[in-house]
Amino acid sequence: MTDLKIEMSTAVSSAPNHAAERERFLEEYERNMARLVNASEGFRALQELLDGYESRGLPLSDSGRSGLALILRLLVEESESAWGSLPMPAHMRAMLEGVRHE
């Protein structure tokens, strides 16, 4: 009689790991939402500063105006970067549909 050997593959399945993919997605989403909240708080602080009664009559020097413009530019860049890092609607839909079908 001949010995029959059957080798079991130890390779990881090629099927997508939806739970791990969802976890990575949620971590990135949380990180980018936090970035947006921080940028919004910066915009709010500047808005309150400029809209406040005490600052109404304050003229800005050229360096002050440049500094304010730099702060606003950095906040805008952070916001745009965070928005650009968030998933596209189609990816969000696929993630949510994957949750429903599992």
DOVO-266715 format. One line per field, with one value per residue: x, y, z of N, C-alpha, C, O in turn; residue number from 0. Coordinates in Angstrom, 1 decimal, decimal comma. Layout:
BEGIN
n_px (X;...)
n_py (Y;...)
n_pz (Z;...)
ca_px (X;...)
ca_py (Y;...)
ca_pz (Z;...)
c_px (X;...)
c_py (Y;...)
c_pz (Z;...)
o_px (X;...)
o_py (Y;...)
o_pz (Z;...)
i (NUM;...)
This chain:
BEGIN
n_px (0,8;0,5;1,8;-0,1;0,3;-0,8;-0,4;-0,9;-1,7;-0,1;-0,3;-1,6;-5,0;-6,3;-8,5;-10,1;-9,6;-12,0;-12,7;-10,2;-9,6;-11,7;-11,1;-8,6;-9,5;-11,3;-9,5;-7,9;-9,9;-10,8;-8,4;-8,1;-10,5;-10,1;-8,0;-9,4;-11,2;-9,3;-8,3;-10,6;-11,1;-8,9;-9,6;-11,9;-10,9;-9,4;-11,4;-13,0;-11,1;-10,7;-13,2;-13,8;-14,6;-12,5;-10,5;-11,3;-10,5;-7,9;-5,1;-3,3;0,1;2,5;4,0;2,4;0,1;1,2;1,9;-0,6;-1,7;-0,1;-0,7;-3,4;-3,1;-1,7;-3,7;-5,7;-4,3;-3,9;-6,6;-7,4;-5,7;-6,5;-9,2;-8,8;-7,6;-9,6;-12,0;-13,4;-16,8;-17,7;-15,9;-16,6;-19,2;-18,8;-17,4;-19,4;-21,4;-20,0;-20,0;-22,7;-23,1;-21,7)
n_py (-1,2;2,3;5,2;8,0;11,4;14,4;17,7;20,4;23,7;26,5;29,0;32,3;33,1;34,4;35,8;38,9;40,6;41,7;42,8;43,7;45,5;47,3;48,3;49,6;51,5;52,9;53,9;55,6;57,4;58,5;59,8;61,7;63,2;64,3;66,0;67,8;68,9;70,2;72,1;73,6;74,6;76,3;78,2;79,2;80,4;82,5;83,9;84,7;86,3;88,3;89,3;90,3;92,8;94,2;94,1;95,5;98,1;97,8;98,4;96,4;95,7;95,5;93,2;91,9;91,4;89,7;87,6;86,8;86,0;83,9;82,1;81,6;80,4;78,1;76,8;76,4;74,8;72,5;71,8;71,2;69,1;67,2;66,8;65,9;63,4;61,9;59,2;58,6;58,9;56,6;54,6;54,7;53,8;51,2;50,2;50,3;48,7;46,3;45,8;45,3;42,9;40,9)
n_pz (0,0;-0,7;0,8;1,4;1,2;2,4;2,2;4,3;3,8;5,1;4,5;4,6;4,1;1,1;1,1;1,9;5,0;6,6;9,1;10,1;8,1;8,5;11,0;10,6;8,9;10,6;12,6;11,1;10,2;12,6;13,4;11,4;11,7;14,2;13,6;12,0;13,9;15,6;13,8;13,3;15,9;16,1;14,0;15,2;17,5;16,4;15,1;17,2;18,5;16,6;16,4;18,8;21,3;22,4;20,4;18,3;17,6;17,2;15,3;12,8;12,5;9,8;10,2;12,1;10,6;8,7;10,3;11,2;8,8;8,2;10,3;9,7;7,1;7,8;9,3;7,3;5,5;7,1;7,6;4,9;4,3;6,1;5,4;2,8;3,4;4,4;3,7;0,5;-0,6;-1,9;-0,9;1,8;1,7;0,7;2,9;4,9;3,8;3,8;6,5;7,0;5,6;6,7)
ca_px (0,0;1,3;1,4;-0,7;0,6;-1,6;0,2;-1,8;-1,1;-0,1;-0,4;-2,8;-6,0;-6,2;-9,7;-9,9;-9,9;-12,9;-12,6;-8,9;-9,7;-12,6;-10,3;-7,6;-10,3;-11,8;-8,4;-7,6;-11,0;-10,7;-7,3;-8,4;-11,6;-9,4;-7,3;-10,4;-11,6;-8,3;-8,2;-11,8;-10,9;-8,0;-10,4;-12,9;-10,2;-9,1;-12,7;-13,4;-10,1;-10,9;-14,6;-14,0;-14,7;-11,1;-9,6;-12,0;-9,8;-6,4;-4,5;-2,3;1,3;2,7;4,5;1,3;-0,7;1,9;1,8;-2,0;-1,9;0,6;-1,5;-4,6;-2,6;-1,4;-5,0;-6,3;-3,6;-4,2;-7,9;-7,5;-5,0;-7,4;-10,4;-8,3;-7,3;-10,9;-12,4;-14,3;-18,1;-17,8;-15,2;-17,4;-20,4;-18,3;-17,1;-20,7;-22,1;-19,3;-20,5;-24,0;-23,2;-20,9)
ca_py (0,0;3,5;6,2;9,2;12,6;15,6;18,8;21,5;25,0;27,4;30,4;33,1;33,1;35,6;36,6;40,1;40,5;42,9;43,3;44,4;46,7;48,3;48,8;50,5;52,6;53,7;54,6;56,8;58,3;59,2;60,7;62,9;64,0;65,0;67,1;68,8;69,6;71,1;73,3;74,4;75,3;77,4;79,2;79,7;81,3;83,7;84,6;85,3;87,3;89,4;89,8;90,8;94,2;94,8;94,1;96,2;99,3;97,6;98,2;95,4;96,1;94,6;91,9;91,3;91,0;88,6;86,5;86,3;85,3;82,6;81,2;81,2;79,5;76,8;76,2;76,0;73,6;71,4;71,4;70,6;67,9;66,3;66,5;65,0;62,1;61,1;58,3;59,0;58,4;55,2;53,8;54,7;53,0;49,8;49,7;50,1;47,5;45,1;45,6;44,7;41,6;39,9)
ca_pz (0,0;-0,9;1,7;0,8;2,0;2,1;2,9;4,6;3,5;6,2;3,9;5,0;3,1;0,3;1,4;2,6;6,4;6,7;10,5;10,2;7,2;9,1;12,2;10,1;8,4;11,7;13,2;10,2;10,2;13,9;13,4;10,6;12,3;15,3;12,9;11,6;15,1;16,1;12,9;13,6;17,1;15,7;13,3;16,1;18,4;15,6;14,8;18,5;18,8;15,7;16,6;20,2;21,5;22,7;19,3;17,2;17,2;17,1;13,9;12,7;11,9;8,7;10,7;12,7;9,5;8,1;11,3;11,2;7,5;8,3;11,1;8,9;6,0;8,4;9,6;6,1;5,0;8,0;7,3;3,6;4,4;6,9;4,5;1,7;3,9;4,7;2,6;-0,5;-0,3;-2,4;0,0;3,0;1,4;0,7;4,3;5,6;3,2;4,3;7,9;7,0;4,9;7,5)
c_px (0,9;0,8;1,0;-0,4;-0,2;-1,0;-0,9;-1,1;-1,2;-0,2;-1,7;-3,7;-6,0;-7,5;-9,4;-10,3;-10,7;-12,8;-11,3;-9,0;-10,6;-11,9;-9,3;-8,4;-10,8;-10,7;-8,0;-8,7;-11,0;-9,6;-7,5;-9,5;-11,0;-8,6;-8,2;-10,9;-10,6;-8,2;-9,4;-11,7;-9,9;-8,8;-11,3;-12,1;-9,8;-10,3;-13,1;-12,4;-10,4;-12,2;-14,8;-14,0;-13,3;-10,3;-10,2;-11,1;-8,3;-6,0;-3,5;-1,1;1,5;3,2;3,3;0,3;-0,1;1,8;0,4;-2,2;-1,2;-0,2;-2,7;-4,2;-2,4;-2,7;-5,7;-5,6;-3,8;-5,6;-8,0;-6,8;-5,9;-8,6;-9,9;-7,9;-8,5;-11,3;-13,4;-15,7;-18,3;-17,1;-16,0;-18,6;-19,9;-18,0;-18,4;-21,5;-21,4;-19,7;-21,8;-24,1;-22,4;-21,7)
c_py (1,2;4,5;7,5;10,4;13,7;16,7;19,9;22,8;25,9;28,9;31,1;33,2;34,4;36,4;37,8;40,0;41,8;43,6;44,2;45,7;47,8;49,0;49,9;51,8;53,5;54,5;55,8;57,8;59,1;60,2;61,9;63,8;64,8;66,2;68,2;69,6;70,6;72,3;74,2;75,2;76,5;78,6;79,9;80,7;82,6;84,5;85,3;86,5;88,6;90,1;90,5;92,3;94,9;95,0;95,0;97,4;99,1;97,5;97,1;96,0;95,2;93,2;91,1;90,7;89,7;87,3;85,9;85,5;83,9;81,6;80,7;80,2;78,1;76,0;75,7;74,8;72,4;70,8;70,6;69,3;66,8;65,9;65,6;63,6;61,2;60,3;59,0;58,3;56,9;54,2;53,6;53,8;51,5;49,3;49,5;48,9;46,2;44,8;44,8;43,3;40,6;39,2)
c_pz (0,0;0,2;1,0;1,7;1,5;2,9;3,1;4,4;4,8;5,8;4,4;3,8;2,4;0,4;2,2;4,1;6,7;8,1;10,6;9,3;7,9;10,3;11,7;9,6;9,5;12,4;12,4;10,2;11,5;14,0;12,6;11,1;13,5;14,7;12,5;12,8;15,6;15,2;13,1;14,9;16,9;15,0;14,3;17,0;17,6;15,4;16,1;18,8;17,9;15,9;17,9;20,3;21,7;21,4;18,1;16,7;17,1;15,6;13,9;12,0;10,7;9,2;11,4;11,7;8,9;9,0;11,3;9,9;7,6;9,1;10,3;7,8;6,6;8,8;8,4;5,5;5,8;7,7;6,0;3,6;5,1;6,0;3,4;2,1;4,3;3,5;1,7;-0,2;-0,7;-1,4;1,3;2,8;1,4;2,1;5,1;5,1;3,7;5,7;7,9;6,5;5,7;8,5)
o_px (1,9;-0,4;1,6;-0,8;-0,3;-1,0;-1,6;0,1;-2,2;-0,1;-2,7;-3,3;-5,6;-7,6;-8,6;-11,4;-10,1;-12,9;-11,4;-8,5;-10,3;-12,0;-9,2;-8,0;-10,6;-11,0;-7,8;-8,4;-11,2;-9,7;-7,2;-9,5;-11,4;-8,6;-7,9;-11,1;-10,9;-8,0;-9,3;-12,1;-10,1;-8,6;-11,5;-12,6;-9,9;-10,3;-13,5;-12,8;-10,4;-12,4;-15,8;-13,4;-13,1;-9,5;-9,5;-11,1;-7,6;-6,4;-2,8;-1,2;0,8;2,8;3,2;-0,2;-0,8;1,6;0,3;-2,9;-1,8;-0,3;-3,1;-4,9;-2,7;-2,8;-6,3;-6,3;-4,0;-5,9;-8,7;-7,3;-5,9;-8,9;-10,6;-7,8;-8,4;-11,0;-14,2;-15,7;-18,9;-17,6;-16,1;-18,9;-20,6;-18,3;-18,5;-22,1;-22,0;-19,7;-22,0;-24,9;-22,4;-21,2)
o_py (1,3;4,7;7,9;10,4;14,0;16,7;20,3;23,0;25,9;29,8;30,4;33,3;35,5;37,5;37,8;39,4;42,9;44,8;45,3;46,7;48,9;50,2;51,0;52,9;54,8;55,6;56,9;59,0;60,4;61,3;63,0;65,0;66,0;67,3;69,4;70,8;71,7;73,4;75,4;76,3;77,6;79,7;81,1;81,8;83,7;85,7;86,5;87,5;89,7;91,3;91,1;93,0;96,0;95,9;95,1;97,7;100,0;96,6;96,9;96,6;94,2;92,2;89,9;89,6;88,8;86,2;84,7;84,5;83,0;80,4;79,5;79,2;77,1;74,8;74,6;73,8;71,3;69,6;69,6;68,3;65,7;64,7;64,6;62,7;60,0;60,7;59,8;57,3;56,1;53,1;52,5;53,0;50,7;48,2;48,5;48,2;45,2;43,6;43,9;42,5;39,4;38,3)
o_pz (0,7;0,4;0,0;2,9;0,3;4,1;2,2;4,9;5,4;6,6;4,6;2,7;2,9;-0,1;3,1;4,4;6,9;8,2;11,1;9,7;7,8;10,5;12,3;9,8;9,5;12,9;12,9;10,2;11,5;14,5;13,0;10,9;13,6;15,3;12,7;12,7;15,9;15,7;13,1;14,9;17,5;15,3;14,2;17,3;18,2;15,4;16,0;19,3;18,4;15,6;18,2;19,4;21,1;21,4;17,1;15,5;16,8;14,9;14,9;11,0;10,6;8,6;11,3;11,8;8,5;8,6;11,3;9,9;7,0;8,8;10,4;7,5;6,0;8,6;8,4;5,1;5,3;7,7;5,8;2,9;4,6;5,9;3,0;1,3;4,5;2,3;2,1;0,4;0,0;-1,2;1,9;3,7;1,9;2,4;5,8;5,9;3,9;6,1;8,7;6,9;5,3;9,2)
i (0;1;2;3;4;5;6;7;8;9;10;11;12;13;14;15;16;17;18;19;20;21;22;23;24;25;26;27;28;29;30;31;32;33;34;35;36;37;38;39;40;41;42;43;44;45;46;47;48;49;50;51;52;53;54;55;56;57;58;59;60;61;62;63;64;65;66;67;68;69;70;71;72;73;74;75;76;77;78;79;80;81;82;83;84;85;86;87;88;89;90;91;92;93;94;95;96;97;98;99;100;101)
